[in-house]
Amino acid sequence: MKRQSEILKYLPDEDKVAFLSELLESISLSKKQGSFSPIDNCLDAWEATAEMNSVPRLSEKVWEKYNKLKSVGLIHA
């Protein structure tokens, strides 16, 4: 449970709703598959987002670099 509360600590409200929704879907999928992998994958993905949000201005700097790379054609999205 600590992992989840640390993730929630660094997410804006709209992302908290998305995280909890995805976590519930992952729990359901885990139950069907008989495996904790979907839960682990969900937590890993959101943990990375929360980690980036925990460092002041890191998210903005990452998006700035991403947009520069995209504008010169090095990223195709």
DRENMIFI-236727 format. One record per residue: chain; y, z, x of N, C-alpha, C, O in turn. Coordinates in steps of 0.1 Angstrom, whole numbers. Each point is the difference from the previous one (the first is absolute). Layout:
BEGIN
+----+-------+-------+-------+-------+-------+-------+-------+-------+-------+-------+-------+-------+
! ch !   nc2 !   nc3 !   nc1 !  cac2 !  cac3 !  cac1 !   cc2 !   cc3 !   cc1 !   oc2 !   oc3 !   oc1 !
+----+-------+-------+-------+-------+-------+-------+-------+-------+-------+-------+-------+-------+
!  A !     Y !     Z !     X !     Y !     Z !     X !     Y !     Z !     X !     Y !     Z !     X !
...
+----+-------+-------+-------+-------+-------+-------+-------+-------+-------+-------+-------+-------+
This chain:
BEGIN
+----+-------+-------+-------+-------+-------+-------+-------+-------+-------+-------+-------+-------+
! ch !   nc2 !   nc3 !   nc1 !  cac2 !  cac3 !  cac1 !   cc2 !   cc3 !   cc1 !   oc2 !   oc3 !   oc1 !
+----+-------+-------+-------+-------+-------+-------+-------+-------+-------+-------+-------+-------+
!  A !   -12 !     0 !     8 !    12 !     0 !    -8 !    13 !     0 !     9 !    10 !    -5 !    -5 !
!  A !   -11 !    11 !    16 !    12 !     0 !     9 !     4 !   -14 !     3 !    12 !    -3 !     0 !
!  A !   -21 !    -6 !     3 !     3 !   -14 !     3 !     9 !    -6 !   -11 !    10 !    -7 !     3 !
!  A !   -15 !     9 !   -16 !     7 !    -6 !   -11 !    14 !     6 !    -1 !    10 !    -7 !    -3 !
!  A !    -8 !    20 !     4 !    13 !     6 !    -1 !     9 !    -4 !    11 !    12 !    -2 !    -2 !
!  A !   -17 !    -1 !    14 !     9 !    -5 !    11 !     4 !   -14 !    -3 !    11 !    -4 !     3 !
!  A !   -20 !    -4 !    -9 !     4 !   -14 !    -4 !    11 !     1 !   -11 !    10 !    -7 !     2 !
!  A !   -12 !    15 !   -12 !    10 !     1 !   -10 !    14 !     5 !     5 !    10 !    -4 !    -6 !
!  A !   -10 !    12 !    16 !    12 !     6 !     5 !    10 !   -11 !     5 !    12 !     1 !     0 !
!  A !   -18 !   -12 !     5 !     9 !   -11 !     6 !     1 !   -13 !    -8 !     4 !   -10 !     5 !
!  A !    -8 !    11 !   -18 !     1 !   -12 !    -8 !    11 !     2 !   -11 !     2 !    11 !    -5 !
!  A !     6 !   -22 !     3 !    10 !     1 !   -11 !    -8 !     1 !   -13 !   -12 !    -4 !    -1 !
!  A !    19 !     8 !   -10 !    -6 !     2 !   -13 !    -8 !   -12 !    -5 !   -12 !     2 !    -5 !
!  A !    17 !   -14 !     6 !    -7 !   -11 !    -5 !   -13 !    -3 !     8 !   -10 !    -4 !    -6 !
!  A !    10 !     7 !    19 !   -12 !    -2 !     8 !   -10 !    11 !    -3 !   -12 !    -2 !     1 !
!  A !    17 !    14 !    -5 !   -10 !    11 !    -3 !    -8 !    -4 !   -12 !   -12 !     2 !    -1 !
!  A !    18 !    -8 !    -9 !    -7 !    -5 !   -12 !   -10 !   -10 !     4 !   -12 !     0 !    -5 !
!  A !    16 !   -10 !    13 !   -10 !   -10 !     4 !   -11 !     6 !     8 !   -12 !    -4 !    -2 !
!  A !    15 !    13 !    11 !   -11 !     6 !     8 !   -10 !     8 !    -8 !   -12 !    -2 !     1 !
!  A !    17 !    10 !   -11 !    -9 !     7 !    -8 !    -8 !    -9 !    -9 !   -12 !     3 !    -2 !
!  A !    18 !   -14 !    -3 !    -8 !    -9 !    -8 !   -11 !    -7 !     8 !   -11 !    -1 !    -4 !
!  A !    15 !    -3 !    17 !   -10 !    -6 !     8 !   -11 !    10 !     4 !   -12 !    -4 !     2 !
!  A !    16 !    16 !     0 !   -10 !    11 !     4 !   -10 !     2 !   -12 !   -12 !     1 !     2 !
!  A !    17 !    -1 !   -14 !    -9 !     2 !   -12 !    -9 !   -12 !    -1 !   -12 !     2 !    -3 !
!  A !    17 !   -14 !     5 !    -9 !   -12 !     0 !   -10 !     1 !    11 !   -12 !    -4 !    -2 !
!  A !    15 !     9 !    14 !    -9 !     1 !    11 !   -11 !    10 !    -3 !   -11 !    -2 !     4 !
!  A !    15 !    13 !   -11 !   -10 !    10 !    -3 !   -10 !    -6 !   -10 !   -12 !     3 !     1 !
!  A !    17 !   -10 !   -11 !    -9 !    -7 !    -9 !    -9 !    -9 !     7 !   -12 !     0 !    -3 !
!  A !    17 !    -8 !    12 !    -8 !   -10 !     7 !   -10 !     7 !     9 !   -12 !    -4 !     1 !
!  A !    16 !    15 !     5 !    -9 !     8 !     9 !   -12 !     5 !    -8 !   -11 !     0 !     4 !
!  A !    14 !     5 !   -16 !   -10 !     5 !    -9 !   -10 !   -11 !    -3 !   -12 !     3 !     0 !
!  A !    17 !   -15 !    -4 !    -9 !   -11 !    -3 !    -9 !    -4 !    12 !   -12 !    -3 !    -1 !
!  A !    18 !     3 !    13 !    -7 !    -5 !    12 !    -8 !    11 !     7 !    -9 !    -3 !     8 !
!  A !    12 !    15 !   -12 !    -7 !    11 !     7 !     4 !     1 !    14 !    -8 !     4 !     9 !
!  A !    21 !    -6 !    -6 !     5 !     0 !    14 !    14 !     5 !     0 !     8 !    -3 !   -10 !
!  A !    -4 !    10 !    20 !    13 !     4 !     1 !    10 !   -10 !     7 !    12 !     2 !     1 !
!  A !   -18 !   -13 !     3 !     8 !   -11 !     7 !    13 !    -4 !    -8 !    10 !    -1 !     6 !
!  A !   -11 !    -2 !   -19 !    13 !    -4 !    -7 !    10 !    11 !     1 !    12 !    -3 !     1 !
!  A !   -15 !    16 !    -2 !     9 !    11 !     1 !     6 !     0 !    14 !    12 !     1 !     2 !
!  A !   -20 !    -2 !     8 !     4 !     1 !    14 !    10 !   -12 !     3 !    10 !     2 !     6 !
!  A !   -14 !   -14 !   -11 !     9 !   -12 !     2 !    13 !     2 !    -6 !    11 !    -3 !     5 !
!  A !   -10 !     8 !   -18 !    12 !     3 !    -7 !     9 !    10 !     8 !    12 !    -3 !     2 !
!  A !   -18 !    14 !     2 !     7 !    10 !     7 !     5 !    -5 !    13 !    12 !     3 !     4 !
!  A !   -20 !   -11 !     3 !     4 !    -5 !    13 !    13 !    -9 !    -1 !     9 !     1 !     7 !
!  A !   -10 !   -10 !   -17 !    11 !    -9 !    -3 !    13 !     7 !    -3 !    11 !    -3 !     5 !
!  A !   -12 !    13 !   -14 !    12 !     7 !    -4 !     5 !    10 !    11 !    12 !     3 !     1 !
!  A !   -22 !     2 !     7 !     4 !     8 !    11 !     9 !    -7 !    10 !    10 !     5 !     5 !
!  A !   -13 !   -18 !    -3 !     8 !    -8 !     9 !    14 !    -2 !    -5 !    10 !     1 !     7 !
!  A !    -9 !    -3 !   -20 !    13 !    -1 !    -6 !     8 !    12 !     1 !    12 !     0 !     3 !
!  A !   -18 !    12 !    -6 !     6 !    13 !     0 !     5 !     3 !    15 !    10 !     5 !     2 !
!  A !   -19 !    -9 !     7 !     3 !     3 !    14 !    13 !    -8 !     4 !     8 !     6 !     7 !
!  A !    -8 !   -18 !   -11 !    12 !    -8 !     3 !    13 !     6 !    -6 !    10 !     0 !     6 !
!  A !   -12 !     4 !   -18 !    12 !     6 !    -7 !     4 !    14 !     6 !    11 !     4 !    -2 !
!  A !   -20 !     2 !     9 !     3 !    13 !     5 !     9 !     0 !    12 !     7 !    10 !     4 !
!  A !    -5 !   -22 !     3 !     8 !    -2 !    11 !    13 !    -6 !    -5 !     0 !   -11 !    -5 !
!  A !    12 !    18 !     7 !    12 !    -5 !    -5 !     3 !   -14 !     5 !    -1 !    -3 !    12 !
!  A !     5 !    -6 !   -22 !     4 !   -14 !     2 !   -11 !    -9 !     6 !     2 !   -12 !     2 !
!  A !   -14 !    17 !     0 !   -11 !    -8 !     5 !    -3 !   -12 !   -10 !    -2 !   -11 !     4 !
!  A !     1 !    15 !   -16 !    -3 !   -11 !   -10 !    10 !   -11 !     0 !    -4 !   -12 !    -1 !
!  A !    17 !    16 !     1 !    10 !   -10 !     0 !    -1 !    -9 !    13 !     2 !   -12 !    -1 !
!  A !    -4 !    18 !    12 !    -1 !    -7 !    13 !   -12 !   -10 !    -1 !     1 !   -11 !     5 !
!  A !   -12 !    16 !   -10 !   -12 !    -9 !    -1 !     3 !   -12 !    -9 !    -4 !   -11 !     3 !
!  A !    10 !    13 !   -15 !     4 !   -11 !    -9 !    10 !    -9 !     7 !    -1 !   -12 !    -3 !
!  A !    10 !    17 !    10 !    10 !    -9 !     7 !    -8 !    -9 !    10 !     3 !   -12 !     0 !
!  A !   -12 !    18 !     8 !    -8 !    -9 !     9 !    -8 !   -10 !    -7 !    -1 !   -11 !     4 !
!  A !    -5 !    16 !   -15 !    -9 !    -9 !    -8 !     8 !   -12 !    -5 !    -4 !   -11 !     1 !
!  A !    16 !    14 !    -7 !     8 !   -11 !    -5 !     5 !    -9 !    10 !     2 !   -12 !    -2 !
!  A !     1 !    17 !    14 !     4 !    -9 !    11 !   -11 !    -9 !     4 !     2 !   -12 !     2 !
!  A !   -14 !    17 !    -1 !   -12 !    -8 !     4 !    -2 !   -10 !   -11 !    -4 !   -12 !     3 !
!  A !     5 !    16 !   -16 !    -2 !    -9 !   -11 !    10 !   -12 !     0 !    -3 !   -11 !    -3 !
!  A !    16 !    15 !     6 !    10 !   -10 !     0 !    -1 !   -11 !    10 !     4 !   -11 !    -1 !
!  A !   -10 !    15 !    13 !    -3 !   -11 !    10 !   -13 !    -6 !    -1 !    -4 !    -8 !     8 !
!  A !    -4 !    11 !   -19 !   -12 !    -7 !    -2 !   -12 !     6 !     7 !   -11 !    -6 !     0 !
!  A !    12 !    18 !     6 !   -12 !     6 !     6 !    -9 !     7 !    -9 !   -11 !     3 !     3 !
!  A !    16 !     0 !   -15 !    -8 !     7 !   -11 !     1 !    -9 !   -12 !    11 !    -4 !    -4 !
!  A !   -22 !     1 !    -2 !    -1 !    -8 !   -12 !    -6 !     9 !   -11 !   -12 !     3 !     0 !
!  A !    21 !     0 !    -9 !    -5 !     9 !   -11 !     3 !    -6 !   -13 !    -3 !     6 !   -11 !
+----+-------+-------+-------+-------+-------+-------+-------+-------+-------+-------+-------+-------+
